[in-house]
Amino acid sequence: MIEWSRIEELREEIGEEDFEEVVEIFLEEVEDVIALLREGVPDDQLESHLHFLKGSALNLGFKSFSGLCQTGETAAAQGYYGEIDLSDVVSSYELSKTEFLSTLANRPAA
């Protein structure tokens, strides 16, 4: 679900203090878009929202979540809006976030 090697790589690249800030910004921005998806967005906005989520997720190692976003983004680009299960996308984010935060709290900093 989480690609921990990506997280460790990012920590090493930017340092612990900046890593914490990146995590905070990531969670805030992704939560904003997840809230929009929960409320319901017009079909013509799904592709861009899922693209944003995919990119954000890849940067922080949320592998399963990014995969679902990619699948949804591709479907939206082809006009197959009915094939996009936003509840799966939201659930995957929530599960990934829970795993990430609980495991991160127990992992030593690089």
Secondary structure, DSSP 8 states (H G I E B T S, - for coil): -B-HHHHHHHHHHH-HHHHHHHHHHHHHHHHHHHHHHHH---HHHHHHHHHHHHHHHHHTTBHHHHHHHHHHHHHHHTT-GGG--HHHHHHHHHHHHHHHHHHHHHS---
